[in-house]
Amino acid sequence: MELSDKEWEIIEPLLPELSSSKQGRPWRGNKEVLDAIFWVLRTGAPWWDGPEKYPPY
């Protein structure tokens, strides 16, 4: 289960803007990260066992 576009429209304004900092790894989109967090919470599996479509831990 992933966030629908309608759910994302409600949540997106509550999250911080993506940083444009040149330090560290390039940031993945907030929606991708949030979907991955929900996947971990729903399945109880560790992040690194998640599907490839989610960002790496």
N, C-alpha and C positions, 0 to 999 in steps of 0.2 A: 504494500500500500504506500503510495506516495501522495504528497499534497496535491490537491487539484489546483487549477489556476485560480478559482474563486477563493479557496482557502489561503493561497499564497498572497492574493491581493489584500487580504485582511492582516496577515502577519508581517508582510514586507515593511510597512512603515514603522514597525516597532523595533526593527533591527538596525544596528549601526551601518553606516556607509562602508563599502569595501575600501581598504587602505590602498593607496597607490605607492606605498613605500617600496624602495628597491631592495630592502633587506629581507633575508629569509626566502622561503619558498613562495612562488606565486600563489595567491589566494584563490581558492575555488569559490564558486558562487554560493551565496548563503543558502539558497534553496537546495542545492546538492548536499551541502553539509547537514542541513536540518533533516532532509530525507534519510541520510545515513544514520543520524542520531536516533531517529524514530525506528529505523530498522534494528539497530542494536537493542533499543529498549523493548521492542516487540518480540524479538527472537531470543534475547539473552546471550547471543553469540558474541565473541570478541570482534572488535572493529575489523581486524585484519582478515577475518573469515568472511567478510561481506562481499557482495557481488562487485564485479569490476566497474560497474557504472558509478559507484560511489567513490569519493576521494580517498586516497591512501591515509592511513592513520598517521 
